[in-house]
């Protein structure tokens, strides 16, 4: 029986160590497989057909940014440059309008790319999105003024009548593909809009109501006399029209005319901050591992291995979550996730110190049990608070990027608790078993 326990303990320790080392290597370095030769600008170049990107952020291998994509502010991307038309505005009015336009353009770009960084000076507005290639959507969707109206058409004069509803009557917008494969633009009306539509439909039942964007036709729907609804579904010929209309309705109207004049690849305005925080976190983690080893001997080695394993698992989960949700790492998320890991390291050091103190009077395993018992309540509160915070963010922000961050925060609390109160206990038990078998 002793030999069996010894073999099991060795297998567990070796498996955890090998998995951690292999995971850390792949996490830092990534891996290219099945290389192929392709023609790039007339030259044969070897490229990876399949690539496993790095998932642990580090300053030596930027491939990790393919898994956890930094925001435009942190990682840079493509900068789209727009100019605003002053028209007959005064300088003060124009400056105010440019500021408002910059916000609208930033909101629209964020809806397309998931993140955007905006700056403006004079008549120039720069919008940076975390993408690698030029996308024509940022010219076609960001620049329309975004003035919407729902009108009747007068066949006799060939003109649209005065608007029945305007964008002030529209609360929200989105689009979807129906069962026939057609694109439908869905408008959610305000209470005022619902009342206006009901009155207009009762007077003009059977007529077609046309949706216009900046005076141009987008789509239409047929009214009926008893029409009373919060949502209007309007067939649209092309997905880009539906997307553009939905984004412009959500962002609001531009206060002046803008046009895109250029684009370029740029660095993030806070790219140095990203490298500093990542490097600082790596140093703190290594120092914490060295500290627990020096203070805790056998228990310290188990603590260090647990810290390394938790780091690999947590970063892998973050990468998988980010990839599956198209999430971007912004400044707030960077510091919140860093704080989560600092709380984990603090918990590991706390438990390690209690084990070291208790080992002066008792063996390792009883010391571990007592340390776990004493630390359970305070650490449960800390990591439980992370889980609650994460769940609250998921509920409050629904499908927004903040909700994805909330999921990561909740996962941090769970992984930290399991690492300390399950993984560490298993590793220490294996070490105790080996020491007894000598």
N, C-alpha and C positions, 0 to 999 in steps of 0.2 A: 504493500500500500504506500509506503514511504517513497519507494522508487517511482511509482506511478505519479504521485503528487509532485515529485521532483521533476520528472519528465514534462508533465503538464506545465509546471511553472516555467521551465526553461523555454518550452515552445511558446508560451504566452509572451514572455519577455522578449525573446528573439523576434517574434512576429511583430510586436508593437514597435520595436526598435527599427527593424528593416522597413516596415511600412512607413514609419515616420521619416526615415532618411530618404527613402525613395520618393515619398510624397513631397518632401521639402525640395529635393533636387528637381523634380518635374515642376513643382510650383514656382521655383526661381528661374529655371532655365527653359522650361517648355521642351518640346521635342518635335523634330521634323521627320516625316516618314514618307516613303515612296517618292523619291526625288524624280523630277522630270525635266527635260530640256525644252525651253520655249524660246521663241524669237522676240526679243525686245529691242525696238529701234534698229533692226538689222543685225543684231548680235545675238548669238545663242547664249542663253542664260539658264542656269540650273535653279529650279524652284521646287518647293515642297508641294506635292500633290495633296497631302494631308498634313495638318499641323496641329499639335496640341499646344495651345498657348499657355504661357506662364499665368498662374492664378494667384501667386503671392506677390503683392506690389513690391517692387525693388527698383533701385536707380540704375541697375546694371543691364536689365533686360526690359525694354519698353513694350515687348509683346504682351505683357500682362494687361495693357490698356485695351486689348481686343476683348478681354473678358470683363474687366471692370472699367468701363469707358469714363474717363474724367470729363467733367463739364468743360465748356468752352473757356471759362475763366481759369480753370486749372490746367487743362491740356491743350488749349488752342484748337485750331481747325481751319475752316474756310471763312474768311471775312468778306461779307457782301457790303459794298459801299453804295449808298443812296444819296441823292441830292434832293433838297426840298425847294419848291417854287414859292418865293415870297409873295408874288403877285402885288396887290395894292396894300398889303399889310404894313403897319408901322414896324420899326425894328423891335419894339417891345412886344408887340403882338406876334411877330414872327418868331422871336426867341421862345415865347410861351408855346406856340404851335409846334415848333420843332421838338421841344421837350415832350409834348403830348404824343406827337407822331412817333418818337423813338420808343415810347412805351408800347404803342399799338404794334409797331413792327416787331419789337421783342416778343410780345405775346404771340403774334402769328408765327414767328420763327420757332418759338418753343413748342407750339402745337405740332409743327412739322417734324422737328428734329429731337424733341424731348428736352432740349436745353438751349439757351442762347445767352450771349453776353452782348450788351448794347452800350455804345458810347456815341456822343454827338458833339459837334463843334461847328459854329457858324451855320451854314446850310447843309452840312454833311452829317449823315447818320451812318454809323458802322455797326453791322450786326454780325457777330461771330457765332457759328454753330459747330459742334464737335463732330464734324464729318471730314472725310479725306478728299472727296471729289465734289466738283461743281454740280449743283442741282438746279435745273431750270425752274423748279417750283418756287424758289425764293425770288425769282423775278416776276412770275405770273401771278402768284398768290399774295405776296406781300405788298405789291404796289397799287392794286385797286383801292379806290377811296372807300368803298364798302357801304354805299347808300342803297338801302333796300326798300322796296314798296310792292304791295299787292294791288293790282289794278284791273279794271275791266277794259276790254278793247272795243273801240268804236269802228266797226267795219265801214261805215259810211265815210268817215273822215280819214280812216287809216291811222288813227292815233290812239294812244292809251288815255283813259280818263283819269281824273284826279284819284290819288291813292285811296283805297278803302282801308288799308293797313300799312303802317310804316315799320321800320326796325324798332321803333319805340314800343310797338305792340308785341315784339318777339322777345321772349325770355331766354331761350336757348335754342341751339340747332345742332343737328348731327346728320349722318347719312348712313345708309345700309343698302345691301343688295337683297332684293326680294326673291321669292321662289322662282320667278321667271328669268332671273339674271339681270333685271333692270335696276338701275340706281335710283334710290328714293332719298330725296332731301327731306328730313323731318324737322318741322318747326314747332317749338313749344311756345304757346301764346301766354301772355300775361292775362290777368283777370280782365283788364281793360280791353285787351285784344280779343278775348273770347266774347265779350259783350258786343264789341263793334262788329265782329264777324257774324254773330247771330242776327243782329239787326240788318246787316248788309245782305246776308243770304236770304232773309225773309222777304226782302224787297227785290232781289235779283236772282231768285232761284232758277237753276237751269243754265245760268251763264257760266262762262269760264273765267276763272280768276288767275291772272298772270303774275308771276314773280319776276321783278326786274332788279338787276344789280347795276348800279350806276347808269340806269336808263336802258340797259341791254337785257334782252330776254334770257331767262334761265330755265323756266319750266312753267307749267300751269296745272290747275286742278279744277274739276267741275263742282259747282256749288249746288245745293238742294235747299228748298225753302225751310226745312226744319233743322238745318245744320247748326249744331251746338257742340263744339269739341275743343279740347285743349291742344290737341296735336293735329298738325296738317302734314300730310304726306304728299310730296310733289315729285312726280317722275322727272328725272334729269337725264339727258342723253349720254353724258360722259362723266366718269368718276372725278376727273379734275375739276369740273364745274361744281359738282356736289361738294367736294373737299374744300374748294376755294370759297364757296358760299358759306359753308358751315364755319370755317375759320374766321372769315370776315365778320360774320354775325356775332361770333363769340368774342372777338377782340374789340369790336366797336369800330366806328367810322374814323378814318384819317381826317385830321383837321385841315390838311392841305395836300396838294398833289406832290408825289415823290416819284422818282425814277431811279432804277439801278444803273450805275455807270461803270462799275468795275468789281472785281473780286480777286482775292489773293490768299495764299496760305500764310497763317500767322501763328505765333506762339501764344500760349495762354498768358494773360496779364498777371496771374499768380502761379505760374508754373514752378517757380523756385520754391514756393510754399509747399507744394505737393512733395517735391523731393526732400525738403527739410523734414516734414512730418513723417514721411515714410522711413527715412534713414534714422530719425530719432526713435521711432517705434521699434525698429530692428535692434538698435543699440540698447534700448531699455529692456527688451525681451532677453537679449543675451546676458546683460548684467543681472537680471532677475534669476536666470538659470544658474549663473556662476554663484550668486549669493546663496541660493537655497542649497547648492552642493556643498559649499564651504561651511554652512551653518548646520546642515542636517545629515551629512555623511550618507548612509544608505538610504534614509528617507529623502534626503536632499536629491540624490540621483533619481529616485522615482518621481520627485517633484519636477525636476528638470525635464525628464522624459515626458511627463504629463503636459508641461507647458509647451514643449515642442509639438507634441501630437495635437493638442488643442489648437495651436496656431495653424497647423496644416489643415485640419478639418474645418475650422471656422473660415479660413480664406477660401477653401474649395467651395464651401456652401455659399459664401458671398458671390464668388465668380459664377456659379451655376444659377443662382437667383438673379444676378444681374443680366446674364445672357438671356435667360428665359423671359425677362420682363423688359428688356431694352432700357434699363435704368442707367442714369448718369450719376457719377460721383461728384457732388458739388462741395463747396467749402463747409457748409453746415454738416453734411453727412460725413465728411472726412473727420471732423473733430468729434462727432458723436460716436462713430465706430471706434475711433482711437480711445475715447473715454471708456467704452465698453471693454476693450482689451486691457486697459489699465486697471479697471475694477477686477477683472479676472486675475491679473498678476498680483494685485494687492491681496486677493483672497488666498491665492497659493502661498504667498509669503507669510500671511497670518497663520495659516494652518501649519506651515513648516516650522514657524517659530514656536508654536504651541507644542508640536511634537518634540522639538529639540529640548524644550524646557521640561516636559514630562518624562523624557528619556533619562533624565538624571536620577530618577527614582524608580523607574520601571522599564520593562522590556519594550521593544519597538511596537509590537502589535497592540498591547494594552494602551500604550501612549497614543497610537494612531486612533484607536477607538474613542479615547477620552477627548482627544483634540477635535475629532469629528463631532462629538456630542456637544462640546462647548461652542464650536464654530457654526453649528447647524442653524441656529436661530438668526444670528446677525447676517450670515451670508444668504440665508433663504430670503430675508427681507430685501437685501441688496439685489440679488438676481431675480427675485420675484417682482421687484419694482421695475426692472428692465423688461420683463415679460409683459407686465401690465401696461407700461409705457408703449411698448411695441404694438400690443393689441389695440390700445386706444388710438394710435396713429393709423392703424389699418382700418378701423371702423370709421374714424372721422374723415379720413382723406380718400377712402374708397379705392379707386383705381389710379389715383394720382401717384407721382414719384415718391411723395412722402409716405404713402402707404407701403411701398416696396421697402423703403428705409425702415419703417416700423416692423416689417417682417424680419429684417436683418437684426434689429435690436432685440426682438423677442427671441430669435434663434441664439443670439449671443448669451442671453440670460440662461437659456436651457442648456446650451453646450458647456458653459462655464460651471453650472451646478453639477452636471453629469461628470465633467472632467475631475472635479474635486472630490465629490462624494461617491463616485462609482469607480472611475478609471484609476484614480490614485489609490483607493483602497485595494483594488485588484492587484496593482503592481506591487504595493508594499506587502501584501499577503504572499505573492510569489517570492519576493526576496526573503521573507521570514521563513518560508518553507525550505528554501535552499540553505539558509543558515542553520536550520535545525537538522538537516540531513547530513551535515558535515560530521 
